[in-house]
Amino acid sequence: MRPSRNGRAIGLQEQLDLALTKLPPTHRLVILLVKRDGMSYGEAAQAAGLSVHTVEKYLVEARALLRLTLTESQR
């Protein structure tokens, strides 16, 4: 676990939750629909009012942003 600024340990789930809050709202919605709720890309697209192509694009972008944010939090 990584120590926080106030000396408490921050677990991976807490780091991920914090990183998710930094995503643009639609990116966060799409990644949660697919990864947390287990929706297919088509189902997520319908629920979010987006095209499947846009869902795919937002997932790629959201994963990259999460990776960057989590990598930075490890420094």
Buried (B, 14 or more C-beta within 10 A) or exposed (E): EEEEEEEEEBEEEBBEEEBBEEBEEBBBBBBBBBEEEEBEBEBBBBBBEBEBEBBBBBBEBBEEBBEEBBEEBEE
